[in-house]
């Protein structure tokens, strides 16, 4: 075991060797994890609709068995997402926590028909339906797929693997702790080579790498200061053809060796003790935006130890507490939970514009960029469509007849945009 003392916080890292096996079998048109390929939230899809409602450009709508804030993913012609039932669906009368179940649902991308639904009873004791859990619920983590299996992270109930037909292959515990302020689980799994990697900050204050075929723990990097992070990790290019695993932690960005879990570097970043958003990358640069006070930073990979002074390209102020940013062209778009849209130039961090989205209300979903547009889903007031090369003015505000919360980030696949609420999964596209 390698031990590091990091700024007095007792950062203890445990690592084991990894066996390198198969690579991801998803194709370029898929949306295989939270915010799509490598968490970029960018799609090459074209001909996406600018306007829709219940009668216009709605291809299908599928009622869901229960609420959830997780995003849909797409693998081939199938859509996967999670929901929960049995407890917490009714805010005024949450019910019996012993009846809480989480569901992995598979639907047809063509028509929305549910092909299968696999329910798992929650490991107890689970966090009660109070505080911020009332806002996002018990199905917040988005599934991930390697094209052959689907992986879900159910917090205290662990990580589970299914084949594409819904047969459970394994389940692995990653801790039973509670998140800071008992806010529940939010980070989503990612896949790297033969590993499923999760930020189990809430459950065990650790990053964990599991063998994707068996669920066996390959490495675990314990880090007390990870507590307070709900950020989903991403991969960034590093020197000599390598890649690094990067996650946003309170006040800092951290870089790991994804094959061993070895801690490599850290840098000053989002100045907050609770981190919700994930980072985005391009080449060897990592961009982070977030914090209630507002922080934005660009850092290059490949360093060792404290790289705050040696690897930081720029550091600006921009607020985006819950949603993650998106890098569209040379522009970084982010929106805060109050509906303030900001745009920075990725090259030097200067502010292109800042605009208030009229009547946006609160926003938890992260923006997605595709077809020259940026799609911004509000919790209750519809989806804004913004021109990616514009000044922040809205091209359209699209709303369904659905007064439940829309907390999930959109998915894009095969010229279709997938949106989910606490009641239904929607698929929109230009009707011919």
Buried (B, 14 or more C-beta within 10 A) or exposed (E): EEEBEBEEBEBBBBBBEBEEEEEBEBEEBBBBBBBBBBBBBBBEBEEBBBEBEEEEBBBBBBEBBBBBBBBBBBBBEBBBBBBBBBBBBEEEEBBEBEEBBBBBBBBBBBEBEBBBBBBBEBBEEBBEBEEEBEBBBBBBBBBBBBBBBBBBBBBBBBBBBBEBEBEEBBBBBBBBBBBBEEBBBBBBBBBBBBBBBBBBBBBBBBBBBBBBBEBEBBBBBBBEBBBBBBBBBBBBBBEEEEBBBBBBBBBBBBBBBBBBBBBBBBBBBBBBBBBBBBBBBBEBBBBBBBBBEBBBBBBBBBBEEBBBEEBBBBBBBBBBBBBBBBBBEEBBBBBBBEBBBBBBBBEEBEEBEEBEBEEBEBBBBBBBBBBBBBBBBBBBBBBBBBBBEBEBEBBBBBBBEBEBBBBBBBBBBBBBBBBBBBBBBBBBBBEE
